[in-house]
């Protein structure tokens, strides 16, 4: 292990240069225009795995973007780790808010800025560099490793569940490891054991069959934008509780010991509020910021559009108004159940003057991981070795639907071994990843591979 750690430290600057090459590929999976770049990113990471010595690497086609599979078999007596990551990235918009071009990596103040640095190219790349460090110094690995790297995570992972189901034998392993989560704070190690689920929908209200002149028709034709705004405003009461009937039916109340654990974590409400640029937090009544963002369900409008939004004036009464809405779920809530309750809310309350179109975009189940498993113990020891202090076990408000798929389809638990920060601006302009965390991640993964077989 020590030789591998030393190799990683000696070659770290070269690792960063290689990551910059990976980040320059605009692999935006949600936009068909970037389809060739998504393909290029898949082949880039596949070629890189071959370059570092991974025995078997395949670029496997799906109905969507390809999945890269890699495998390094060492010994049947050793445990097998299935590493999951994704090479696709979010769109960079709005471009004018970036301080540097999103696909031209720039290093400033110890951080590398580009789309995909933290989510998830930089974190995925840590695993390749950890494996390289071992293989270049000892010619082998202390575990068997399989890589499952997809190109549709930012677009709902539509092809992934079927791929997993169709390739159960290929993907057989002892544990899954994912680095697509965050530390608890800068220099504060943490391993995520809980993820919220997701129900994501799109609604459209249609009134008149065309946009109308607001001076001629305004006052007699109900405006779909106004109606949709009312429906969205009606999702919450004054205490910020969700008003959709049945939304909380299966929510398990937080136990006092859970709340005590949340209260013991080094979380500063005021610092969090300042970091996101607001004057106050707005939580469900009776819950702290940390509880509300990680262990309670929530619903939000993610985008709304209709009518004229260009420069200048165009006084129209819109024909249509649309919105994307996401619900974050906790264990016992299912995306199917909550999607149908959202649908029922809109169907019940849509004005008689217009038609409703409702689309179920995608969803995922909430997850809680056993913190006492051998793999989680090994991960905790590995992170402690890299940071000099024991990591916290924490829950996070984000969703990684594939974690539930791994459990359901392969029977595998997942170690969420992430090194991002909530302040990395993933999905936003100026996404970044601290080079110190890139290095700590590589060293933690090296340590994990060394410790896990002993558990």
N, C-alpha and C positions, 0 to 999 in steps of 0.2 A: 504493500500500500504506500509506503513512504516514497518509493521510487516513482510511483504513479503521481503522487502529489507533487513531487519535485518537478517532474516532466510538465505537469499542468502549469506550474508557476513559471518555469523557464520559457515555455512556449505561449504564454498568455497573450502577448501582443499579436502573435500570428493568429491565434484563435479569433481575436477581435477583427482582424483584417478579413478573415474568412467569413465571419458573421456579416460584415459590411457588404460583401458580395451577395450573400443570400438576401439581405434586406433590400437590395437595389431592384429586385424582381417585384413588380407591382401585381402580386397574386391575389387580386380582389375577386373573391368567388361569387359575390352577389351581382356582379355586372358582366353580362355575356361578352361585352366588348373586350374584357380582359381574359377571356378563355385561353388564348395562346400563352399568356403570361402565367396563368395557373398551371398549365401543362409544363411550362419551362421550370417553374419552381419545384414541381414534383420530380422532374428528372434531375434537377440540380441536387436535391437532397439525396436522391437515390445514388447518383454518381459519387457524392461525398461519402456516403456509407461504404460504398465499394472502395473508395480511396483509402479509408482508414483501416480497411481489412475485414469488414463484415463479410462472412462467407457467402450468404445467400441474400440477394436483394432483387426484388421484383417490383415493377410498376404495374399495378393491376387495375384494369379498367372497370368502371362502374357505370350505371346509367347517368351519373353526374361527372364529377371530377375524379381523377384516379386516386387510388390508395397506394401508398408506398409501404411495402412489407420488407422487413429485414430480419435476419436470423443468424445468431452466432451460438452454435451448440458446442458446449465444452465437455460436459460429462453428465450422464443420466443421474448420477448421485447428487448433483448440485441443483439448487432451486432455480426455477425459471422466472424471470421478470419480464412482463409484457409492458413495454414503454409505449404510451399513447401520446401523440401530439398532433398539431395541425400546422400546415405550411401556408394556408390561406390567411388573408388579412381583411380587416374592415376597409371600406372606402375611406379616403383621407379627408373628405369634405368636412367643413368649409376650408378650402385651400388658403384663403386669405388670412386665416388665423394661425397658420404655421409660421414659425420664425425661420425655418429653413425648409427646402423642398422635402416632402414626406418620403420620397424614395431615393434621396441622396443622404446617406447617413452622415451625421455630424457629431463630434464629441465635444461637449461643453461641460465644464464643472464636474468631471468624473462620470458623466452620463452619456450614453449614446442615444441620439434622437433620430427616429425614423418610424414609419408605420410598421408594426410587427415586432418591434424590439422586445416588448414585454409579453405581447399577446400575438403569436406564441413562438415566433421564430427564435428569439433569443433564449427562451427557456427550453425549447426543444433542443436547441443546438448544444446546450450544456450536457445533455446525455451523450451525444456523439463525441464530444471532447473528453468526457470522463472515460468512455470506452477506449478511445484512442490512447489516452494516457496509460491505461493498463496494458493495452496490446503492444504499444511501442516499447514498454520497459520490461514486460515479462513474457510477451508473446502469446498471452492468453487472458482470459477473464476469470474472476472468482465465482461467477454465476453464468447461467445460460441467459441469453437476452434475445427477445423478439421485439421488433419495432412495428407499430401500427400507426402510420402517419397519414392523415386524411386531408382533403382539400375543400371540405364543405362545412367546417365547423361554424364559420361565421354566417352560414346560410341555412342552418338548421340540421346539418348532418343527415340529409335525407337518405343517402345511400348506405350509411354506416350500419344501422341495425340489421339490414338484410345481409350485408357482407359478413358481419360477425356471426349471424345465425348459419350462414352457408359455409363458414370456415371454422367451425368449432374445434376440429382436431388441429388445424394449422395454428390456431391461437391458444391452444392449451397452455396453461402456465400455473404458477403458484400464487402470483399476486400481480396486480396492475400498478404501475407508477405513472403519475401524471404531474408535470410541472406546468401548471396553467393557473395557479392561485398566488396568493400574496403572503408575505410575512406580516406580522401584526403591526410592525412599524419599522422605521429605519434602525437597523442593528438589533431588532427584537425578533428572535427566531420564533416561528410558529408552524405548526402542521395543522392543516384544515381537516376536521373530522365531520363537518356538516355542510351541506349545500342546499339552498332552496331550489325548488322546482320551478317550472315555467309553463304558463298557458299564454299563447301569443295569438292575437286575432286581428282582423281588419274589418271595419264596418264602413258602409257607405249608405248615406241617405240620398234618395233622388226625389226631387219635387217636380218642377216644370220640365218639359222635354228639351229645353234649351236655356241658356243664360238669358235673362230678361233685363231690360232697362229698369233700374231701380226707381227712376222718377215716374215712369208710366205705370209700373206694376207694384211698386213698394207700398205696403199697407194692406194689400188684398191677397197677396201670394205669400204663403209661409216660406221663409228662407231656410233651406237645409243646413246652412252653416249655423244659424241661430239655434235650430232644433238640436243639432248634434252637440253644440256647446252646452246646452241645457242638460242633455243626457250624460255628458262627461262630468259636468259639475255635480250631478246627482249621484255619482259613484261613492261619495263620502259624505258623512255628516260633519257637524261642527267639531266633533272630537276626533276626526280623521279616522273613524271606523268605516269600513266598507259596508255599503247599504245594499249590495246585491243579496237578495234572499237566499239563505242557506250557505253563504260564503264561508262562515266559520263552523259549519256543522261538525266537521271532523278534525278540527284543530285541537291538538293536545295542549292543554294549559301548561305553561312553564312551571316546573317545580321550584320550590324555594331554594333548594341546593343549586339548581341551574342558575337561578338569578344571582345567588351569592357568588358563583363562579364568574359570571359576567362582571359583577361589581369588582372582583379582585383583579381583573385584567388591567394593564397599564394603558387605559384609554382616556384621553382628554377631550371631553365634549367641546370645550371652547376652541381648542386647537383644530378639531375636526370641522367645526362650523366656519372658522376663519379660512381653512384650507379650501373649502368649496365656494367661498365668496358670498355667503349669505349672513344675515344679521342674527337669525335664530333658526333652530331646528323645528320641524313640525312632525311630531310622531303621533302614532295612535295613543290615545289618552291612557296614561298609567304605565307606559313603557319607556325605557331609556333609549337613547340613540342606538346603542349597540344591540339591544334586544330587538328594536324595531327593524334594524337593517339586516339582521342575521337569523333571527329565530321566530319572527312573526310574518304572516302573509301580508301582501300589499298589492295594490293595483294602480297603474299609472297609464296616462296617455303618452305615447312615445312620439307621436307626430300627428298633425292635423292639417288638412289642406282643402281648398275649394275656392271657386271664384277667381278673381284677378289678384295676383301677388307681384306683378312686375312693377317697374318704375312708373311714376306718374299716376294719373287717375283714370280709372275705367269703372264707371258706376254701374255695376251689374248686380243682379240678384241671381246667385248661383243656381245652376241646375242640380249640382251634386256637391256633397261634402263628405270627406272620408277621414278616417283616423285609424291609427294603429295603436293597439292597447295590449299591455302585458300585465299579467298577474304573476307575482312571485309566490311560490307555494311552500308549505312546510310539510313534514311527514304526516301521512294519513290523508292529505289532500291529493287528488290525482288530476293531471291535466285534462283528462276527459270530463271528469265531473265539473271542474271549474269552468271549462270552456262552455259546457251546456248551460251552466247557470248564468254566465255572461250573455250567452245567446238569448236566454229567456228574459233577462232584464231588458235587452234592447227590443225584443219582439213585443214585450208587454207595454213598453213605453214609447215606441215609435209613433209619431203623430199620424192620424188618419189621412193627412194630406200628402203623405209621401211613402215611398217604398224603401224597404231595408234589404241590403245585401250584406251577408255575414260570411266571412271566410276564416276558417281555422288554419292558421299558418303553420305552427308547430308547437311542440311542448316537450316537457321532460319532468321526471319525478324527482322529488326531494330525496336526499340521501343522508343517512347517518352511518359513519364507519366505526367499527370496533377499535377502540384505542388500545386495547390490550393484546392485539395480535402480534405474532413474532415480527412481522414486517414493520408494524408501527413502532415496536420497541427498537428495532434496528434503525429506523428512520430517525427516531428521537436521539439515539446515541450518536448517529452520524452528524446530525445537525449540531448537537452539543459539542462535538469535536471540532467542528468548523467555526462555531461562534463563541465557544468558551462558556456557554450557559445553556441550561435545559430549555427546549422550546415549549411554548404554550400550545395546548390543544384548543383550537378555536373553530367556530362556525363562521361561514361567510354568506353574504346575501346573494351571490351570483349563482348561476346554474351551469352545470356541465352534464347534460342529459346522458352522455355515454357512460357515466359512472353507474347509473342504474341499469343500463343495458348490459354492462359487463357482469353485474350481479345476477341479472335475470337470465341472460343467455349463456354465460360461461360459469356462473357460480363463484365469481372471483371478487374479493374485496380490493379496494383501491387505496393506495397511499397517495395523498394529495400533497406533493412535495414541491410547493411553489416558492419562488424567490422574488416575485414582483412586489410592488407597493400600490396601495390604493391611489397614491399620488402620481402613478406612472402615466396617467392620461390615456389609458387604453380606450379605444373607440372615440377618442377626441383628438383635436390638433395637438401637436408637440408630444406625441407618445415617446416615452423614453424608458431606459433600463440602466440602472446603476452598474458600472463596470465592477464595483466591489461585490455586488450581488451576483453578477455573472460568474465571477471567480469563486465566490462562496458556494454557489450552486454546483459548479463543477467539482469542487473539493468535497462537498457533502455527498454527492452521488458516488464519487470514488469510495468514500468511507462506507456508505450504505452497502455497496457491492462487497466490500471486505467483511462487514459485520453480519449481514443477513444469513449467510450459510451457517453461522455458528448458533443461530437461534433455534 
